[in-house]
């Protein structure tokens, strides 16, 4: 219950300051975790990024005010943090499908996103296997794509990126360069998080004394303590469910929170599609709370 109270307290703080500046650090402090962990955890639990949730709530309240008052559009725009009526109008139309002035028309259809509330859910009947390991620094290389941080879109974006690289022959060239069979699986790094996006890199460790072509991206990972979760028997099966359970079940009841740095989906094995054999793991850098 303490975790629920803290998370709901953070949402109460956000709700009370929708017309003012919202400090992510303050919200995280109320939730008793680091700002980095709070921002990473939020979309896995709610399905939307923290910035998107705040945007939806502000534009919901803006629509209510337009319908029930004579306040000018420019004043509402400034009240909810938009620097110009044009920026506010674009955001309003993207969410509601109409321009702000049309919100006052009788019969117009608008969208309302209610305040979120975290409720207790009886879980725990299915165990989560994990281990904690400390690893020295390492470096990987590969190809990167930008992915939307909203969980509603992230897994779709990742699938599209992987499919595009497969069609381009990236995997074959990657494995040929490493001297591995063409159907060898890869690892994937998740890093470079912003409020709305993150980078997804199809990658592998850099072998000693091997010169990496400039066409590939490189990523250096410092010495870290890792929480490692067995994920699946295949490259994709239910990976998203494991991610969600880590943030909604494991982190709230563990003594750890996420540390800054890349996370990984580690895929071990050979074969593509249904013929693939092997296993996978999720690696998340952690630190004691």
N, C-alpha and C positions, 0 to 999 in steps of 0.2 A: 504493500500500500504506500510506503514511503516514496517509491519510484513514481507511482501514479500521481501522488500529491505534488511532487516536484515538477513533473512534466505538465500537469494542469496549471500549476503556478506560473510556469513559463508562458503558457498559452494565455493566461489571464493578463500577464504583463504585456504581451503583444497586443491583445485586444484593447487594453486600456490606452495604448499609445499609437493606434492606427492613424490618428490625425497628427501625430508628432513623429520625431525621429525615434526609430527603434534600434536599440543596441543589441546586436547578436550576443555580445559578450555578457550583457546583463541577463538576457534570457537564458544563456548557458549557465551563468552563475546560479540562477534560481533553480535550474535543473540539476545543479551540483555536478557539472562536468565541464570539460574544456569547450571552448567555442568550436574548435575543429571537430571534436567528437559530436557535439550537438548538431552541427550542420550535416555531417555524414550520416548520422542516425536518423534524422528527421524524414528524409524521403523514403528510406527503407520501411519505416513504420507507417507513414501516412500515404505514400504513393506520389507525393509532390514535394518539390524542394521548398525550403523555408521561404525563399524569396517569392516563389510562385504562390504559396499560401497567403502571404501578406498581400501580394498584388490582388489576388482574388477577393480577399476580405475588404480591402480598401475600395475596389471598384463595385463591390456589392453595396457597401454603405453609400458610395457616391450615387448609385442608381436610386437608392431609397430617398436620398435628399433631393435629387432632381425631381422626383415624383411628388414629393410632399412639401416643397418650399419653392420660393421664387429666387433663391440664391443664384447668382450668376455662374455660368460654367467656369469662367476663369477663377472665381473664388473657390469653387470646389476643387478645381485642378490643383491650386496652390495648397489647399488644406490637406490634400492626400499625397503631397510630395512630388507633384509634377511641375517641371520648370516652365512649361508653356501650355496653353490650351491645345496646341496642335499635338503635343506628345500625349496629353491626357485623352484627346479625342481618338488617337490611333489605338491606344491601349483599351479604351472603353469599347470601341467597335470590335476589336479583336476578341474581347470577352463576350460582349452582349449581342454583337451582330448589327448594332445600330449606332448612329452618332449620338452624343450626349443630349442634344436638343430634342431628338426624337423620343427620348425616354419619358418626356412629358405628354406624349400623345396617348389618347385613350386607346386601350386595347393592344398596346405594343407589348411584345414578348421580351422579357429580360431574364437574366440568370441570377440566382441568389445562392451564394456559397456560405453556409452557416459556419459559425465558430466550431472548431473541432474540440472534442473532449475525449480524453483517454479514459477508457473504462477497463475494469478488470475482466480478463478472459481466462477461463479455466483451461490451462494447458499443462504440458509437462508429462503427458502420458507416453510420449515418444522421446526417448533419450537423444541427446546430442553428444556425439563423440568429438573430442578435441584433444589437442596436446599443446603445451607451451614450449617453445624452443628459442634459444638465442643463437643467431647466426651472424657471422662476420659480413663485412660489406662485400657486395658483388656488383657486377655490371651486366646489363642485357642490351640487346640491339634488336631492331625490327622495324615494322611499319605501323604508323599511328593513324587513328581516326578520331574525330571529335564526336562525342555522344551527349545527348540531352540528359541532364541529371534527374529529370522526373522519371520515377520508376514506371510510370504509365508508358513512357516512350523509350527508356534506356535499353531494355532488352530487345526491342524491335530495331533500334538503331544499331546495336552491336551485331545482330543477325544480318542486317543489310550490309554493314561494313565487311564482315567476314565473307559473305557471299560475293561481294564485289571483288575483293582481293583474290578469292578463289578463281573467279572467272578471268581475272587478269593474269593468272599463273603465278601469283606471288608466292604461294606455298611451295610450289615445285622449285622455283628459283631459290627460295630461302633454304630448303633442305638440300638442294644441289650444292649450294655454297658451303653448307656445313658438312657435306659428305654423308648425309643421312638418307635413309630411304624416303622416297617422296611422300609416302603416307604416314610418316612419323608425325606425331602430335606436337604441339607447341605449348608455350606458356602465354599468358596474357597479363599485362600490367595495367592497372587502373590508377591514374595519377593526374596531376595538373587540374585539380578541382577548382572551379569558380562557383559563383552562386547558381549558375544555370547549366554548366556543361562540365565534362571531364574528358580526358584522353584515354583511349583504349588502344594498347599496343600489342600486336601479335609479335612475340619475341622469344629469344633464347639467350642463354648465357654466352658471353664472348669468350671463345676459346683462347688460350694463351698464344701470343705471338701471331695472331691472325688479324690482318689488316681489314677493317670494316669499310666497305664502300660508302661514299658520301650519301648515296641514295637512301641509306638506312638511318633511322634515328637511334640515338644511344641514351641509356638511362642508368645513372649510377644510384645504387641503393646503399645507404649507410648501414652500419651495424645496428641491428634491431632485435627486439624480443617479439616473437610472432605467436599469435594464436592461430593454430592450423586445424582446419575442419575437413574431414573426409566428406566429399560432396556426392559423387555419383560413380557408377560403373562405366560411364560413357562420357563423351565430350560435352554434351549439352543437357542431358536428362535432368530436369528439376533443379538445375543450378540456381535459378532465381528463387526457388522456395528456400534453399539453404541460406542464401543471402538474407532473406527476410527474417528467418528464424534466428540468425545470429544477432540481428539488431533488436528484434522484438522479444526474444526469449533469453539468449545467452548473456549479452551485455548487461541488461538490467539486473541480473541475479549474480553476476560475477564480480570479482574484485578489480576488474580491468576496464579501461576505456581506450578508444582508438588513439594511437599516436600519429603524429604527422608523418607522412611518407606514403609511397605507393602501396596498394594492395595487389594481390595476384590471384589469378585463377591458374593453377598448375595442372596441366594435362599430361599424363604419362601413358604412352602406348602407341599403337599403330592402327591403321585402317580408317576409312572414311565412311560416314553414314552409318547404316545399321550393321555394317561389317566390322566396325571398330571394336577393339578390345583393349581394356586398360582401366585406369581409374583417374580421378581428379581430386584436387584439394583446393580450398580457399585459404589464402594466407593473408592475415590482417595484422599490421604492426600495432602493438598494444603497450600500455604502460599501467602501472598500478594507480588506482584512483587516489 
